[in-house]
């Protein structure tokens, strides 16, 4: 019975060691692939679109301010 337990513990140690080594190699391989991809295939830099600062045509700012003020007053009065 003791021989069977020692063989089981030995097999468990080898299995856990194998999994640990495999996962360690997997982490290193993934890190190396990530560095390789970022070095040779960098993402293109996307420049934001700049809109010219023009007044909104067709809208009166005074009218918009009046509508916003009325909405705020209506919601505060509740």
mmCIF file as gemmi writes it, N, C-alpha and C atoms, coordinates in Angstrom:
data_model
loop_
_atom_site.group_PDB
_atom_site.id
_atom_site.type_symbol
_atom_site.label_atom_id
_atom_site.label_alt_id
_atom_site.label_comp_id
_atom_site.label_asym_id
_atom_site.label_entity_id
_atom_site.label_seq_id
_atom_site.pdbx_PDB_ins_code
_atom_site.Cartn_x
_atom_site.Cartn_y
_atom_site.Cartn_z
_atom_site.occupancy
_atom_site.B_iso_or_equiv
_atom_site.pdbx_formal_charge
_atom_site.auth_seq_id
_atom_site.auth_asym_id
_atom_site.pdbx_PDB_model_num
ATOM 1 N N . UNK Axp A 1 ? 0.822 -1.185 0 1 0 ? 1 A 1
ATOM 2 C CA . UNK Axp A 1 ? 0 0 0 1 0 ? 1 A 1
ATOM 3 C C . UNK Axp A 1 ? 0.87 1.255 0 1 0 ? 1 A 1
ATOM 4 N N . UNK Axp A 2 ? 1.975 1.211 0.724 1 0 ? 2 A 1
ATOM 5 C CA . UNK Axp A 2 ? 2.857 2.371 0.792 1 0 ? 2 A 1
ATOM 6 C C . UNK Axp A 2 ? 3.483 2.658 -0.562 1 0 ? 2 A 1
ATOM 7 N N . UNK Axp A 3 ? 3.792 1.611 -1.313 1 0 ? 3 A 1
ATOM 8 C CA . UNK Axp A 3 ? 4.384 1.769 -2.633 1 0 ? 3 A 1
ATOM 9 C C . UNK Axp A 3 ? 3.405 2.46 -3.573 1 0 ? 3 A 1
ATOM 10 N N . UNK Axp A 4 ? 2.124 2.13 -3.466 1 0 ? 4 A 1
ATOM 11 C CA . UNK Axp A 4 ? 1.101 2.711 -4.313 1 0 ? 4 A 1
ATOM 12 C C . UNK Axp A 4 ? 0.922 4.207 -4.011 1 0 ? 4 A 1
ATOM 13 N N . UNK Axp A 5 ? 0.969 4.571 -2.733 1 0 ? 5 A 1
ATOM 14 C CA . UNK Axp A 5 ? 0.846 5.98 -2.341 1 0 ? 5 A 1
ATOM 15 C C . UNK Axp A 5 ? 2.049 6.772 -2.825 1 0 ? 5 A 1
ATOM 16 N N . UNK Axp A 6 ? 3.247 6.208 -2.694 1 0 ? 6 A 1
ATOM 17 C CA . UNK Axp A 6 ? 4.441 6.927 -3.149 1 0 ? 6 A 1
ATOM 18 C C . UNK Axp A 6 ? 4.436 7.092 -4.664 1 0 ? 6 A 1
ATOM 19 N N . UNK Axp A 7 ? 3.958 6.084 -5.379 1 0 ? 7 A 1
ATOM 20 C CA . UNK Axp A 7 ? 3.852 6.223 -6.838 1 0 ? 7 A 1
ATOM 21 C C . UNK Axp A 7 ? 2.821 7.288 -7.209 1 0 ? 7 A 1
ATOM 22 N N . UNK Axp A 8 ? 1.721 7.345 -6.468 1 0 ? 8 A 1
ATOM 23 C CA . UNK Axp A 8 ? 0.7 8.365 -6.722 1 0 ? 8 A 1
ATOM 24 C C . UNK Axp A 8 ? 1.233 9.764 -6.462 1 0 ? 8 A 1
ATOM 25 N N . UNK Axp A 9 ? 1.956 9.922 -5.354 1 0 ? 9 A 1
ATOM 26 C CA . UNK Axp A 9 ? 2.543 11.22 -5.053 1 0 ? 9 A 1
ATOM 27 C C . UNK Axp A 9 ? 3.6 11.605 -6.08 1 0 ? 9 A 1
ATOM 28 N N . UNK Axp A 10 ? 4.363 10.638 -6.512 1 0 ? 10 A 1
ATOM 29 C CA . UNK Axp A 10 ? 5.379 10.887 -7.537 1 0 ? 10 A 1
ATOM 30 C C . UNK Axp A 10 ? 4.725 11.321 -8.845 1 0 ? 10 A 1
ATOM 31 N N . UNK Axp A 11 ? 3.669 10.619 -9.232 1 0 ? 11 A 1
ATOM 32 C CA . UNK Axp A 11 ? 2.963 10.96 -10.466 1 0 ? 11 A 1
ATOM 33 C C . UNK Axp A 11 ? 2.32 12.346 -10.351 1 0 ? 11 A 1
ATOM 34 N N . UNK Axp A 12 ? 1.772 12.659 -9.177 1 0 ? 12 A 1
ATOM 35 C CA . UNK Axp A 12 ? 1.178 13.976 -8.962 1 0 ? 12 A 1
ATOM 36 C C . UNK Axp A 12 ? 2.243 15.064 -9.071 1 0 ? 12 A 1
ATOM 37 N N . UNK Axp A 13 ? 3.409 14.839 -8.493 1 0 ? 13 A 1
ATOM 38 C CA . UNK Axp A 13 ? 4.501 15.81 -8.57 1 0 ? 13 A 1
ATOM 39 C C . UNK Axp A 13 ? 4.965 16.028 -10.002 1 0 ? 13 A 1
ATOM 40 N N . UNK Axp A 14 ? 5.115 14.934 -10.757 1 0 ? 14 A 1
ATOM 41 C CA . UNK Axp A 14 ? 5.504 15.086 -12.16 1 0 ? 14 A 1
ATOM 42 C C . UNK Axp A 14 ? 4.436 15.815 -12.963 1 0 ? 14 A 1
ATOM 43 N N . UNK Axp A 15 ? 3.18 15.504 -12.721 1 0 ? 15 A 1
ATOM 44 C CA . UNK Axp A 15 ? 2.093 16.157 -13.452 1 0 ? 15 A 1
ATOM 45 C C . UNK Axp A 15 ? 2.019 17.636 -13.145 1 0 ? 15 A 1
ATOM 46 N N . UNK Axp A 16 ? 2.102 17.978 -11.863 1 0 ? 16 A 1
ATOM 47 C CA . UNK Axp A 16 ? 2.043 19.396 -11.495 1 0 ? 16 A 1
ATOM 48 C C . UNK Axp A 16 ? 3.269 20.14 -12.01 1 0 ? 16 A 1
ATOM 49 N N . UNK Axp A 17 ? 4.428 19.496 -11.966 1 0 ? 17 A 1
ATOM 50 C CA . UNK Axp A 17 ? 5.645 20.11 -12.495 1 0 ? 17 A 1
ATOM 51 C C . UNK Axp A 17 ? 5.544 20.341 -13.989 1 0 ? 17 A 1
ATOM 52 N N . UNK Axp A 18 ? 5.001 19.35 -14.71 1 0 ? 18 A 1
ATOM 53 C CA . UNK Axp A 18 ? 4.836 19.496 -16.153 1 0 ? 18 A 1
ATOM 54 C C . UNK Axp A 18 ? 3.894 20.648 -16.479 1 0 ? 18 A 1
ATOM 55 N N . UNK Axp A 19 ? 2.778 20.739 -15.771 1 0 ? 19 A 1
ATOM 56 C CA . UNK Axp A 19 ? 1.82 21.826 -16.006 1 0 ? 19 A 1
ATOM 57 C C . UNK Axp A 19 ? 2.463 23.171 -15.686 1 0 ? 19 A 1
ATOM 58 N N . UNK Axp A 20 ? 3.21 23.263 -14.595 1 0 ? 20 A 1
ATOM 59 C CA . UNK Axp A 20 ? 3.872 24.52 -14.238 1 0 ? 20 A 1
ATOM 60 C C . UNK Axp A 20 ? 4.867 24.943 -15.311 1 0 ? 20 A 1
ATOM 61 N N . UNK Axp A 21 ? 5.689 24.005 -15.779 1 0 ? 21 A 1
ATOM 62 C CA . UNK Axp A 21 ? 6.674 24.325 -16.825 1 0 ? 21 A 1
ATOM 63 C C . UNK Axp A 21 ? 5.97 24.731 -18.111 1 0 ? 21 A 1
ATOM 64 N N . UNK Axp A 22 ? 4.903 24.01 -18.473 1 0 ? 22 A 1
ATOM 65 C CA . UNK Axp A 22 ? 4.175 24.336 -19.698 1 0 ? 22 A 1
ATOM 66 C C . UNK Axp A 22 ? 3.564 25.729 -19.62 1 0 ? 22 A 1
ATOM 67 N N . UNK Axp A 23 ? 2.928 26.063 -18.499 1 0 ? 23 A 1
ATOM 68 C CA . UNK Axp A 23 ? 2.315 27.387 -18.372 1 0 ? 23 A 1
ATOM 69 C C . UNK Axp A 23 ? 3.364 28.499 -18.354 1 0 ? 23 A 1
ATOM 70 N N . UNK Axp A 24 ? 4.515 28.241 -17.748 1 0 ? 24 A 1
ATOM 71 C CA . UNK Axp A 24 ? 5.6 29.224 -17.755 1 0 ? 24 A 1
ATOM 72 C C . UNK Axp A 24 ? 6.099 29.459 -19.176 1 0 ? 24 A 1
ATOM 73 N N . UNK Axp A 25 ? 6.293 28.386 -19.934 1 0 ? 25 A 1
ATOM 74 C CA . UNK Axp A 25 ? 6.712 28.534 -21.332 1 0 ? 25 A 1
ATOM 75 C C . UNK Axp A 25 ? 5.642 29.241 -22.155 1 0 ? 25 A 1
ATOM 76 N N . UNK Axp A 26 ? 4.391 28.972 -21.859 1 0 ? 26 A 1
ATOM 77 C CA . UNK Axp A 26 ? 3.3 29.624 -22.577 1 0 ? 26 A 1
ATOM 78 C C . UNK Axp A 26 ? 3.287 31.126 -22.323 1 0 ? 26 A 1
ATOM 79 N N . UNK Axp A 27 ? 3.54 31.537 -21.09 1 0 ? 27 A 1
ATOM 80 C CA . UNK Axp A 27 ? 3.594 32.965 -20.767 1 0 ? 27 A 1
ATOM 81 C C . UNK Axp A 27 ? 4.745 33.63 -21.518 1 0 ? 27 A 1
ATOM 82 N N . UNK Axp A 28 ? 5.918 33.004 -21.512 1 0 ? 28 A 1
ATOM 83 C CA . UNK Axp A 28 ? 7.063 33.58 -22.224 1 0 ? 28 A 1
ATOM 84 C C . UNK Axp A 28 ? 6.821 33.635 -23.73 1 0 ? 28 A 1
ATOM 85 N N . UNK Axp A 29 ? 6.24 32.578 -24.287 1 0 ? 29 A 1
ATOM 86 C CA . UNK Axp A 29 ? 5.969 32.563 -25.728 1 0 ? 29 A 1
ATOM 87 C C . UNK Axp A 29 ? 4.957 33.641 -26.099 1 0 ? 29 A 1
ATOM 88 N N . UNK Axp A 30 ? 3.926 33.807 -25.293 1 0 ? 30 A 1
ATOM 89 C CA . UNK Axp A 30 ? 2.93 34.832 -25.567 1 0 ? 30 A 1
ATOM 90 C C . UNK Axp A 30 ? 3.542 36.225 -25.467 1 0 ? 30 A 1
ATOM 91 N N . UNK Axp A 31 ? 4.4 36.439 -24.479 1 0 ? 31 A 1
ATOM 92 C CA . UNK Axp A 31 ? 5.064 37.737 -24.339 1 0 ? 31 A 1
ATOM 93 C C . UNK Axp A 31 ? 5.961 38.029 -25.539 1 0 ? 31 A 1
ATOM 94 N N . UNK Axp A 32 ? 6.716 37.04 -25.973 1 0 ? 32 A 1
ATOM 95 C CA . UNK Axp A 32 ? 7.591 37.235 -27.129 1 0 ? 32 A 1
ATOM 96 C C . UNK Axp A 32 ? 6.786 37.513 -28.393 1 0 ? 32 A 1
ATOM 97 N N . UNK Axp A 33 ? 5.691 36.798 -28.59 1 0 ? 33 A 1
ATOM 98 C CA . UNK Axp A 33 ? 4.859 37.047 -29.766 1 0 ? 33 A 1
ATOM 99 C C . UNK Axp A 33 ? 4.256 38.439 -29.722 1 0 ? 33 A 1
ATOM 100 N N . UNK Axp A 34 ? 3.859 38.895 -28.542 1 0 ? 34 A 1
ATOM 101 C CA . UNK Axp A 34 ? 3.294 40.228 -28.407 1 0 ? 34 A 1
ATOM 102 C C . UNK Axp A 34 ? 4.329 41.29 -28.75 1 0 ? 34 A 1
ATOM 103 N N . UNK Axp A 35 ? 5.554 41.115 -28.258 1 0 ? 35 A 1
ATOM 104 C CA . UNK Axp A 35 ? 6.62 42.069 -28.582 1 0 ? 35 A 1
ATOM 105 C C . UNK Axp A 35 ? 6.932 42.048 -30.076 1 0 ? 35 A 1
ATOM 106 N N . UNK Axp A 36 ? 6.934 40.873 -30.668 1 0 ? 36 A 1
ATOM 107 C CA . UNK Axp A 36 ? 7.211 40.735 -32.097 1 0 ? 36 A 1
ATOM 108 C C . UNK Axp A 36 ? 6.148 41.45 -32.925 1 0 ? 36 A 1
ATOM 109 N N . UNK Axp A 37 ? 4.897 41.247 -32.574 1 0 ? 37 A 1
ATOM 110 C CA . UNK Axp A 37 ? 3.809 41.853 -33.343 1 0 ? 37 A 1
ATOM 111 C C . UNK Axp A 37 ? 3.825 43.368 -33.198 1 0 ? 37 A 1
ATOM 112 N N . UNK Axp A 38 ? 4.036 43.876 -31.996 1 0 ? 38 A 1
ATOM 113 C CA . UNK Axp A 38 ? 4.047 45.333 -31.818 1 0 ? 38 A 1
ATOM 114 C C . UNK Axp A 38 ? 5.262 45.982 -32.475 1 0 ? 38 A 1
ATOM 115 N N . UNK Axp A 39 ? 6.332 45.242 -32.602 1 0 ? 39 A 1
ATOM 116 C CA . UNK Axp A 39 ? 7.541 45.806 -33.225 1 0 ? 39 A 1
ATOM 117 C C . UNK Axp A 39 ? 7.396 45.865 -34.748 1 0 ? 39 A 1
ATOM 118 N N . UNK Axp A 40 ? 6.926 44.785 -35.353 1 0 ? 40 A 1
ATOM 119 C CA . UNK Axp A 40 ? 6.892 44.715 -36.807 1 0 ? 40 A 1
ATOM 120 C C . UNK Axp A 40 ? 5.544 45.089 -37.416 1 0 ? 40 A 1
ATOM 121 N N . UNK Axp A 41 ? 4.486 45.071 -36.631 1 0 ? 41 A 1
ATOM 122 C CA . UNK Axp A 41 ? 3.166 45.44 -37.14 1 0 ? 41 A 1
ATOM 123 C C . UNK Axp A 41 ? 2.504 46.437 -36.192 1 0 ? 41 A 1
ATOM 124 N N . UNK Axp A 42 ? 3.047 47.64 -36.104 1 0 ? 42 A 1
ATOM 125 C CA . UNK Axp A 42 ? 2.441 48.612 -35.176 1 0 ? 42 A 1
ATOM 126 C C . UNK Axp A 42 ? 1.073 49.056 -35.686 1 0 ? 42 A 1
ATOM 127 N N . UNK Axp A 43 ? 0.226 49.441 -34.746 1 0 ? 43 A 1
ATOM 128 C CA . UNK Axp A 43 ? -1.094 49.938 -35.119 1 0 ? 43 A 1
ATOM 129 C C . UNK Axp A 43 ? -0.942 51.326 -35.725 1 0 ? 43 A 1
ATOM 130 N N . UNK Axp A 44 ? -1.691 51.597 -36.779 1 0 ? 44 A 1
ATOM 131 C CA . UNK Axp A 44 ? -1.601 52.936 -37.377 1 0 ? 44 A 1
ATOM 132 C C . UNK Axp A 44 ? -2.186 53.977 -36.43 1 0 ? 44 A 1
ATOM 133 N N . UNK Axp A 45 ? -1.565 55.133 -36.451 1 0 ? 45 A 1
ATOM 134 C CA . UNK Axp A 45 ? -2.023 56.232 -35.598 1 0 ? 45 A 1
ATOM 135 C C . UNK Axp A 45 ? -3.2 56.91 -36.288 1 0 ? 45 A 1
ATOM 136 N N . UNK Axp A 46 ? -4.33 56.946 -35.595 1 0 ? 46 A 1
ATOM 137 C CA . UNK Axp A 46 ? -5.526 57.559 -36.156 1 0 ? 46 A 1
ATOM 138 C C . UNK Axp A 46 ? -5.62 58.981 -35.62 1 0 ? 46 A 1
ATOM 139 N N . UNK Axp A 47 ? -5.582 59.931 -36.536 1 0 ? 47 A 1
ATOM 140 C CA . UNK Axp A 47 ? -5.685 61.334 -36.149 1 0 ? 47 A 1
ATOM 141 C C . UNK Axp A 47 ? -7.151 61.708 -36.021 1 0 ? 47 A 1
ATOM 142 N N . UNK Axp A 48 ? -7.498 62.419 -34.969 1 0 ? 48 A 1
ATOM 143 C CA . UNK Axp A 48 ? -8.904 62.807 -34.81 1 0 ? 48 A 1
ATOM 144 C C . UNK Axp A 48 ? -9.299 63.852 -35.847 1 0 ? 48 A 1
ATOM 145 N N . UNK Axp A 49 ? -10.545 63.766 -36.273 1 0 ? 49 A 1
ATOM 146 C CA . UNK Axp A 49 ? -11.04 64.735 -37.239 1 0 ? 49 A 1
ATOM 147 C C . UNK Axp A 49 ? -11.349 66.038 -36.514 1 0 ? 49 A 1
ATOM 148 N N . UNK Axp A 50 ? -10.83 67.113 -37.064 1 0 ? 50 A 1
ATOM 149 C CA . UNK Axp A 50 ? -11.033 68.424 -36.461 1 0 ? 50 A 1
ATOM 150 C C . UNK Axp A 50 ? -12.11 69.146 -37.249 1 0 ? 50 A 1
ATOM 151 N N . UNK Axp A 51 ? -13.17 69.526 -36.549 1 0 ? 51 A 1
ATOM 152 C CA . UNK Axp A 51 ? -14.241 70.268 -37.196 1 0 ? 51 A 1
ATOM 153 C C . UNK Axp A 51 ? -13.975 71.759 -37.021 1 0 ? 51 A 1
ATOM 154 N N . UNK Axp A 52 ? -14.188 72.522 -38.059 1 0 ? 52 A 1
ATOM 155 C CA . UNK Axp A 52 ? -13.985 73.962 -37.918 1 0 ? 52 A 1
ATOM 156 C C . UNK Axp A 52 ? -15.044 74.553 -36.984 1 0 ? 52 A 1
ATOM 157 N N . UNK Axp A 53 ? -14.638 75.526 -36.22 1 0 ? 53 A 1
ATOM 158 C CA . UNK Axp A 53 ? -15.542 76.166 -35.277 1 0 ? 53 A 1
ATOM 159 C C . UNK Axp A 53 ? -16.407 77.18 -36.01 1 0 ? 53 A 1
ATOM 160 N N . UNK Axp A 54 ? -17.583 76.731 -36.393 1 0 ? 54 A 1
ATOM 161 C CA . UNK Axp A 54 ? -18.518 77.616 -37.075 1 0 ? 54 A 1
ATOM 162 C C . UNK Axp A 54 ? -19.797 77.652 -36.269 1 0 ? 54 A 1
ATOM 163 N N . UNK Axp A 55 ? -20.472 78.774 -36.283 1 0 ? 55 A 1
ATOM 164 C CA . UNK Axp A 55 ? -21.747 78.848 -35.568 1 0 ? 55 A 1
ATOM 165 C C . UNK Axp A 55 ? -22.776 77.942 -36.231 1 0 ? 55 A 1
ATOM 166 N N . UNK Axp A 56 ? -23.686 77.44 -35.426 1 0 ? 56 A 1
ATOM 167 C CA . UNK Axp A 56 ? -24.721 76.551 -35.942 1 0 ? 56 A 1
ATOM 168 C C . UNK Axp A 56 ? -25.678 77.379 -36.783 1 0 ? 56 A 1
ATOM 169 N N . UNK Axp A 57 ? -25.796 76.99 -38.048 1 0 ? 57 A 1
ATOM 170 C CA . UNK Axp A 57 ? -26.654 77.767 -38.931 1 0 ? 57 A 1
ATOM 171 C C . UNK Axp A 57 ? -28.108 77.363 -38.731 1 0 ? 57 A 1
ATOM 172 N N . UNK Axp A 58 ? -28.989 78.321 -38.816 1 0 ? 58 A 1
ATOM 173 C CA . UNK Axp A 58 ? -30.406 78.041 -38.702 1 0 ? 58 A 1
ATOM 174 C C . UNK Axp A 58 ? -30.916 78.055 -37.278 1 0 ? 58 A 1
ATOM 175 N N . UNK Axp A 59 ? -30.066 78.235 -36.297 1 0 ? 59 A 1
ATOM 176 C CA . UNK Axp A 59 ? -30.5 78.274 -34.906 1 0 ? 59 A 1
ATOM 177 C C . UNK Axp A 59 ? -30.12 79.623 -34.296 1 0 ? 59 A 1
ATOM 178 N N . UNK Axp A 60 ? -31.011 80.119 -33.511 1 0 ? 60 A 1
ATOM 179 C CA . UNK Axp A 60 ? -30.758 81.351 -32.808 1 0 ? 60 A 1
ATOM 180 C C . UNK Axp A 60 ? -30.303 80.983 -31.394 1 0 ? 60 A 1
ATOM 181 N N . UNK Axp A 61 ? -29.122 81.438 -30.991 1 0 ? 61 A 1
ATOM 182 C CA . UNK Axp A 61 ? -28.603 81.096 -29.666 1 0 ? 61 A 1
ATOM 183 C C . UNK Axp A 61 ? -29.485 81.64 -28.557 1 0 ? 61 A 1
ATOM 184 N N . UNK Axp A 62 ? -30.121 82.788 -28.783 1 0 ? 62 A 1
ATOM 185 C CA . UNK Axp A 62 ? -31.025 83.342 -27.769 1 0 ? 62 A 1
ATOM 186 C C . UNK Axp A 62 ? -32.23 82.436 -27.574 1 0 ? 62 A 1
ATOM 187 N N . UNK Axp A 63 ? -32.732 81.905 -28.672 1 0 ? 63 A 1
ATOM 188 C CA . UNK Axp A 63 ? -33.881 81.005 -28.596 1 0 ? 63 A 1
ATOM 189 C C . UNK Axp A 63 ? -33.5 79.717 -27.87 1 0 ? 63 A 1
ATOM 190 N N . UNK Axp A 64 ? -32.325 79.189 -28.162 1 0 ? 64 A 1
ATOM 191 C CA . UNK Axp A 64 ? -31.854 77.976 -27.505 1 0 ? 64 A 1
ATOM 192 C C . UNK Axp A 64 ? -31.673 78.204 -26.009 1 0 ? 64 A 1
ATOM 193 N N . UNK Axp A 65 ? -31.116 79.347 -25.64 1 0 ? 65 A 1
ATOM 194 C CA . UNK Axp A 65 ? -30.933 79.675 -24.236 1 0 ? 65 A 1
ATOM 195 C C . UNK Axp A 65 ? -32.274 79.79 -23.514 1 0 ? 65 A 1
ATOM 196 N N . UNK Axp A 66 ? -33.265 80.344 -24.178 1 0 ? 66 A 1
ATOM 197 C CA . UNK Axp A 66 ? -34.592 80.469 -23.589 1 0 ? 66 A 1
ATOM 198 C C . UNK Axp A 66 ? -35.231 79.1 -23.375 1 0 ? 66 A 1
ATOM 199 N N . UNK Axp A 67 ? -35.081 78.222 -24.332 1 0 ? 67 A 1
ATOM 200 C CA . UNK Axp A 67 ? -35.648 76.872 -24.211 1 0 ? 67 A 1
ATOM 201 C C . UNK Axp A 67 ? -34.973 76.108 -23.086 1 0 ? 67 A 1
ATOM 202 N N . UNK Axp A 68 ? -33.654 76.2 -23 1 0 ? 68 A 1
ATOM 203 C CA . UNK Axp A 68 ? -32.927 75.52 -21.923 1 0 ? 68 A 1
ATOM 204 C C . UNK Axp A 68 ? -33.299 76.078 -20.567 1 0 ? 68 A 1
ATOM 205 N N . UNK Axp A 69 ? -33.434 77.384 -20.463 1 0 ? 69 A 1
ATOM 206 C CA . UNK Axp A 69 ? -33.812 78.002 -19.19 1 0 ? 69 A 1
ATOM 207 C C . UNK Axp A 69 ? -35.204 77.565 -18.773 1 0 ? 69 A 1
ATOM 208 N N . UNK Axp A 70 ? -36.12 77.481 -19.715 1 0 ? 70 A 1
ATOM 209 C CA . UNK Axp A 70 ? -37.478 77.041 -19.408 1 0 ? 70 A 1
ATOM 210 C C . UNK Axp A 70 ? -37.486 75.586 -18.944 1 0 ? 70 A 1
ATOM 211 N N . UNK Axp A 71 ? -36.672 74.753 -19.555 1 0 ? 71 A 1
ATOM 212 C CA . UNK Axp A 71 ? -36.615 73.346 -19.162 1 0 ? 71 A 1
ATOM 213 C C . UNK Axp A 71 ? -36.044 73.196 -17.762 1 0 ? 71 A 1
ATOM 214 N N . UNK Axp A 72 ? -35.004 73.949 -17.452 1 0 ? 72 A 1
ATOM 215 C CA . UNK Axp A 72 ? -34.411 73.889 -16.12 1 0 ? 72 A 1
ATOM 216 C C . UNK Axp A 72 ? -35.401 74.399 -15.087 1 0 ? 72 A 1
ATOM 217 N N . UNK Axp A 73 ? -36.076 75.493 -15.39 1 0 ? 73 A 1
ATOM 218 C CA . UNK Axp A 73 ? -37.048 76.056 -14.459 1 0 ? 73 A 1
ATOM 219 C C . UNK Axp A 73 ? -38.202 75.075 -14.227 1 0 ? 73 A 1
ATOM 220 N N . UNK Axp A 74 ? -38.649 74.417 -15.29 1 0 ? 74 A 1
ATOM 221 C CA . UNK Axp A 74 ? -39.753 73.459 -15.188 1 0 ? 74 A 1
ATOM 222 C C . UNK Axp A 74 ? -39.362 72.269 -14.305 1 0 ? 74 A 1
ATOM 223 N N . UNK Axp A 75 ? -38.132 71.759 -14.476 1 0 ? 75 A 1
ATOM 224 C CA . UNK Axp A 75 ? -37.69 70.595 -13.697 1 0 ? 75 A 1
ATOM 225 C C . UNK Axp A 75 ? -37.382 70.956 -12.261 1 0 ? 75 A 1
ATOM 226 N N . UNK Axp A 76 ? -36.948 72.161 -11.987 1 0 ? 76 A 1
ATOM 227 C CA . UNK Axp A 76 ? -36.655 72.586 -10.6 1 0 ? 76 A 1
ATOM 228 C C . UNK Axp A 76 ? -37.926 72.869 -9.825 1 0 ? 76 A 1
ATOM 229 N N . UNK Axp A 77 ? -38.983 73.249 -10.53 1 0 ? 77 A 1
ATOM 230 C CA . UNK Axp A 77 ? -40.212 73.597 -9.834 1 0 ? 77 A 1
ATOM 231 C C . UNK Axp A 77 ? -40.983 72.37 -9.359 1 0 ? 77 A 1
ATOM 232 N N . UNK Axp A 78 ? -40.606 71.207 -9.788 1 0 ? 78 A 1
ATOM 233 C CA . UNK Axp A 78 ? -41.311 69.976 -9.383 1 0 ? 78 A 1
ATOM 234 C C . UNK Axp A 78 ? -40.929 69.525 -8.015 1 0 ? 78 A 1
